[in-house]
């Protein structure tokens, strides 16, 4: 057999045949990454784009990997192409980071501080005690839960001893519940063809919206998700005073359908935006779709809590107004 001759190539040995194979693989990979990145720019017109945009950090990591491999090959064409592809994915992320309204972390003792924990409990997850242990440990002023199916409404009944004020309607698998230490008046509207609930709770000094739109998994569901978030933004715009928004929004900072809320200058607590709330069992797909926003706040912190058996991690925010 004819041997493949190896040669010195800027720091490592590689045969001609292997080099060509690596170049071909990198070219195909860059083309695929570029195609995916461009598709995301056309969301929501191209509905698949809203499934792509949440994973821009992963796409950026893939493009950085191809850039590193191209540099090792010392292939100028591939290096330039990798830089273009990396920029294509980095720019939408950078634009959102620049335009998002960030809150500083609270410092020292603040009298008008509100703590809120939000959790997608997952309707067919029956680890009620893990949720209640988490709530008792965190002891928030307000606890928000979505996907509270009828079994969850029953399983969370012990929280009534901690929270005298509650909203616990039976809305099936897409139910939402709120447990609070102070009184409120609640109104629930149903949005879109899927009749997804959107709750508005009036406290003495603030308004809380609890939201849970459909995930953008099909063309119709993408339209539903976009419409729901537009309605939510309209409701926030029409609400005077201090506002909190909490829930599983099935969207990320990078998603196009986040634009209406960003236009309303919702505030992101310190620590929010680039973290992992879903899926709890597949860290390579890590994205943040569980959010707590504010309007009118002066400071705020956000953190992801320990797993509670759901495919979502619960989240906590401490907000100062």
C-alpha positions as CSV (number, residue, x, y, z in Angstrom):
1,X,0.0,0.0,0.0
2,X,1.1,3.5,-0.7
3,X,1.9,5.3,2.5
4,X,0.5,8.8,3.3
5,X,3.5,11.1,3.8
6,X,3.3,13.2,7.0
7,X,4.6,16.8,7.2
8,X,5.1,19.5,9.7
9,X,2.2,21.9,9.7
10,X,2.6,24.7,12.2
11,X,2.9,22.5,15.3
12,X,1.5,19.1,14.5
13,X,1.9,16.3,11.9
14,X,-1.0,15.5,9.6
15,X,-1.1,13.5,6.4
16,X,-2.5,15.0,3.2
17,X,-5.4,12.6,3.2
18,X,-6.3,13.3,6.8
19,X,-5.9,17.1,6.3
20,X,-8.4,17.1,3.4
21,X,-10.9,15.0,5.4
22,X,-10.7,17.4,8.3
23,X,-11.1,20.4,5.9
24,X,-14.1,18.8,4.4
25,X,-15.7,18.0,7.7
26,X,-15.1,21.6,8.9
27,X,-16.5,23.0,5.7
28,X,-19.7,20.9,6.1
29,X,-19.9,21.9,9.8
30,X,-19.5,25.6,9.1
31,X,-22.2,25.4,6.4
32,X,-24.6,23.7,8.7
33,X,-23.9,26.2,11.6
34,X,-24.3,29.1,9.2
35,X,-27.6,27.7,7.8
36,X,-29.0,27.3,11.4
37,X,-27.9,30.7,12.4
38,X,-29.5,32.4,9.4
39,X,-32.7,30.5,9.9
40,X,-32.9,32.0,13.4
41,X,-32.8,35.5,12.0
42,X,-36.0,34.9,10.0
43,X,-38.1,34.0,13.1
44,X,-41.0,34.1,13.6
45,X,-41.7,34.2,9.8
46,X,-39.8,31.0,9.6
47,X,-41.2,29.2,12.6
48,X,-38.3,26.8,13.0
49,X,-36.2,29.9,13.8
50,X,-37.9,30.3,17.2
51,X,-36.8,26.7,18.0
52,X,-33.2,27.6,17.0
53,X,-32.8,31.1,18.7
54,X,-32.9,29.8,22.3
55,X,-29.8,27.7,21.5
56,X,-27.6,30.5,20.2
57,X,-25.0,30.0,23.0
58,X,-24.6,26.4,21.9
59,X,-24.4,27.5,18.3
60,X,-21.8,30.1,19.2
61,X,-19.8,27.4,21.1
62,X,-19.9,25.2,18.0
63,X,-18.7,28.0,15.7
64,X,-15.8,28.8,18.2
65,X,-14.8,25.1,18.0
66,X,-14.7,25.2,14.2
67,X,-12.6,28.4,14.4
68,X,-10.1,26.8,16.8
69,X,-9.8,23.7,14.5
70,X,-9.4,26.0,11.4
71,X,-6.6,27.9,13.2
72,X,-4.8,24.6,13.9
73,X,-5.1,23.7,10.2
74,X,-3.7,27.1,9.3
75,X,-6.4,27.3,6.6
76,X,-7.0,31.0,6.0
77,X,-10.2,30.4,4.0
78,X,-11.7,28.3,6.8
79,X,-10.5,30.7,9.4
80,X,-12.3,33.6,7.7
81,X,-15.4,31.6,7.1
82,X,-15.5,30.5,10.8
83,X,-15.1,34.1,11.9
84,X,-18.1,35.1,9.7
85,X,-20.2,32.3,11.1
86,X,-19.2,33.1,14.7
87,X,-20.1,36.8,14.1
88,X,-23.4,35.8,12.6
89,X,-24.4,34.1,15.9
90,X,-22.6,36.5,18.3
91,X,-24.2,39.7,17.0
92,X,-27.8,38.9,17.9
93,X,-26.7,37.8,21.4
94,X,-24.5,41.0,21.8
95,X,-27.4,43.2,20.7
96,X,-29.7,41.7,23.3
97,X,-27.1,42.0,26.1
98,X,-26.6,45.7,25.2
99,X,-30.3,46.6,25.1
100,X,-31.6,44.5,28.0
101,X,-32.5,46.5,31.2
102,X,-30.3,45.1,34.0
103,X,-31.0,45.6,37.7
104,X,-28.1,45.9,40.1
105,X,-27.9,43.3,42.9
106,X,-29.6,44.5,46.2
107,X,-27.0,45.9,48.7
108,X,-27.5,46.0,52.4
109,X,-30.9,46.1,54.2
110,X,-33.8,47.2,52.1
111,X,-37.2,47.6,53.6
112,X,-39.4,47.4,50.5
113,X,-38.0,44.1,49.2
114,X,-40.1,41.3,47.8
115,X,-39.0,37.7,47.4
116,X,-40.6,35.4,44.8
117,X,-40.0,31.8,43.8
118,X,-41.4,30.5,40.5
119,X,-41.5,26.9,39.5
120,X,-42.8,24.8,36.6
121,X,-43.6,21.8,38.7
122,X,-44.4,19.5,35.7
123,X,-47.9,18.2,35.7
124,X,-47.0,14.5,35.8
125,X,-44.2,14.9,38.4
126,X,-45.6,13.9,41.8
127,X,-42.7,14.7,44.1
128,X,-44.9,17.1,46.1
129,X,-42.7,16.9,49.2
130,X,-39.6,18.1,47.3
131,X,-41.4,21.2,46.2
132,X,-42.8,21.9,49.6
133,X,-39.4,21.4,51.2
134,X,-37.9,23.9,48.7
135,X,-40.7,26.4,49.5
136,X,-40.2,26.1,53.2
137,X,-36.5,26.5,52.9
138,X,-36.7,29.6,50.6
139,X,-39.7,31.0,52.5
140,X,-40.5,33.6,49.7
141,X,-43.2,36.2,50.1
142,X,-44.8,34.8,46.9
143,X,-44.7,31.3,45.5
144,X,-45.7,30.9,41.8
145,X,-46.3,27.4,40.3
146,X,-47.3,26.5,36.8
147,X,-48.5,23.2,35.4
148,X,-50.4,22.6,38.6
149,X,-52.6,19.8,37.5
150,X,-55.4,18.6,39.9
151,X,-53.0,16.2,41.7
152,X,-50.7,19.2,42.3
153,X,-53.5,21.3,43.7
154,X,-54.1,18.5,46.3
155,X,-50.4,17.8,46.9
156,X,-49.6,21.5,47.7
157,X,-52.5,21.9,50.2
158,X,-50.1,21.8,53.2
159,X,-48.7,25.2,52.0
160,X,-51.9,26.8,53.2
161,X,-50.5,26.9,56.7
162,X,-47.7,29.2,55.4
163,X,-49.6,31.2,52.8
164,X,-53.1,32.5,53.9
165,X,-53.8,34.0,50.5
166,X,-53.9,31.8,47.4
167,X,-55.0,31.4,43.8
168,X,-55.5,27.7,43.0
169,X,-58.0,27.3,40.1
170,X,-58.4,23.9,38.5
171,X,-57.2,24.6,34.9
172,X,-56.1,21.1,34.0
173,X,-52.4,20.3,33.1
174,X,-51.7,24.0,32.3
175,X,-52.9,25.2,35.7
176,X,-51.2,28.0,37.6
177,X,-51.2,28.7,41.3
178,X,-50.0,31.5,43.5
179,X,-49.4,31.4,47.3
180,X,-48.8,34.7,49.1
181,X,-48.3,36.1,52.5
182,X,-50.4,39.1,51.8
183,X,-53.8,39.7,50.2
184,X,-54.4,40.2,46.5
185,X,-57.2,40.3,43.9
186,X,-56.7,37.9,40.9
187,X,-58.0,37.8,37.3
188,X,-57.3,35.1,34.8
189,X,-57.7,35.6,31.1
190,X,-57.3,32.9,28.4
191,X,-55.1,33.7,25.4
192,X,-55.1,32.2,21.9
193,X,-56.7,29.1,20.4
194,X,-55.1,27.0,23.1
195,X,-56.8,29.1,25.8
196,X,-53.5,29.4,27.8
197,X,-54.1,31.1,31.1
198,X,-52.5,34.5,31.9
199,X,-53.0,35.7,35.5
200,X,-53.0,39.2,36.8
201,X,-52.8,39.7,40.5
202,X,-53.2,43.1,42.2
203,X,-51.4,43.6,45.5
204,X,-51.5,46.9,47.4
205,X,-48.2,48.2,46.0
206,X,-47.6,46.1,42.8
207,X,-49.1,44.0,40.1
208,X,-47.9,40.4,39.4
209,X,-48.4,38.7,36.1
210,X,-48.1,34.9,36.0
211,X,-47.4,33.6,32.4
212,X,-47.0,30.3,30.7
213,X,-47.4,30.3,26.9
214,X,-47.1,27.2,24.7
215,X,-43.6,26.2,23.5
216,X,-42.8,27.1,19.9
217,X,-42.6,23.5,18.8
218,X,-44.7,23.7,15.6
219,X,-45.8,26.5,13.3
220,X,-49.2,26.9,15.1
221,X,-47.6,26.8,18.6
222,X,-45.0,29.3,17.5
223,X,-47.8,31.6,16.5
224,X,-49.5,31.0,19.8
225,X,-46.3,31.7,21.8
226,X,-45.7,34.9,19.9
227,X,-49.3,36.1,20.3
228,X,-49.3,35.3,24.0
229,X,-46.1,37.3,24.6
230,X,-47.5,40.2,22.6
231,X,-50.6,40.2,24.8
232,X,-48.5,40.0,27.9
233,X,-46.5,43.0,26.8
234,X,-49.7,44.9,26.1
235,X,-51.0,44.1,29.6
236,X,-47.7,45.2,31.2
237,X,-47.7,48.5,29.2
238,X,-51.3,49.3,30.4
239,X,-50.4,48.6,34.0
240,X,-49.3,51.6,36.1
241,X,-46.9,51.3,39.1
242,X,-44.6,48.4,40.1
243,X,-44.9,45.2,38.1
244,X,-43.5,41.7,38.4
245,X,-43.7,39.0,35.7
246,X,-43.0,35.4,36.6
247,X,-43.4,32.0,34.9
248,X,-42.2,29.6,32.3
249,X,-42.3,31.8,29.2
250,X,-40.9,29.2,26.8
251,X,-38.6,31.8,25.3
252,X,-35.1,33.1,26.0
253,X,-33.2,36.4,25.9
254,X,-32.1,35.6,22.3
255,X,-35.6,34.7,21.0
256,X,-37.3,37.1,18.5
257,X,-40.6,36.7,20.4
258,X,-39.0,38.3,23.5
259,X,-39.0,41.6,21.6
260,X,-42.4,42.9,22.8
261,X,-41.3,42.5,26.5
262,X,-37.9,44.1,25.8
263,X,-39.7,47.0,24.1
264,X,-41.5,47.6,27.4
265,X,-38.2,47.9,29.2
266,X,-38.8,45.0,31.6
267,X,-35.9,44.7,34.1
268,X,-33.7,41.6,34.4
269,X,-32.6,40.9,37.9
270,X,-28.8,40.5,38.5
271,X,-27.8,37.0,37.5
272,X,-30.6,36.5,35.0
273,X,-30.3,36.1,31.2
274,X,-27.6,33.5,30.6
275,X,-28.3,30.7,33.0
276,X,-29.8,27.2,33.0
277,X,-33.4,26.5,34.0
278,X,-34.4,23.8,31.4
279,X,-34.0,20.9,30.8
280,X,-32.8,19.8,34.2
281,X,-31.5,16.4,32.9
282,X,-29.8,17.5,29.7
283,X,-27.2,20.2,30.5
284,X,-25.9,20.3,26.9
285,X,-29.2,21.9,25.9
286,X,-29.2,24.3,28.9
287,X,-31.3,27.4,28.3
288,X,-33.2,29.9,30.5
289,X,-36.9,29.9,29.8
290,X,-38.1,30.4,33.4
291,X,-38.1,34.2,34.1
292,X,-38.8,36.8,36.7
293,X,-38.9,40.3,35.4
294,X,-39.8,43.7,37.0
295,X,-40.8,47.2,36.1
296,X,-40.2,50.0,38.6
297,X,-37.6,48.1,40.6
298,X,-34.4,49.7,41.9
299,X,-32.4,46.5,42.4
300,X,-32.9,42.7,42.0
301,X,-31.1,39.4,42.2
302,X,-32.0,36.1,40.5
303,X,-30.8,32.6,41.1
304,X,-31.6,29.1,40.0
305,X,-32.6,26.7,42.8
306,X,-32.0,23.0,43.3
307,X,-33.8,20.3,41.2
308,X,-37.3,19.3,42.5
309,X,-38.1,16.4,40.2
310,X,-39.4,18.6,37.3
311,X,-37.7,19.1,34.0
312,X,-37.4,22.7,35.0
313,X,-35.3,24.2,37.9
314,X,-37.2,26.6,40.2
315,X,-36.0,30.1,40.2
316,X,-35.9,32.9,42.9
317,X,-35.8,36.6,42.6
318,X,-35.4,39.2,45.4
319,X,-36.6,42.6,44.1
320,X,-36.4,46.1,45.7
321,X,-38.8,48.8,44.8
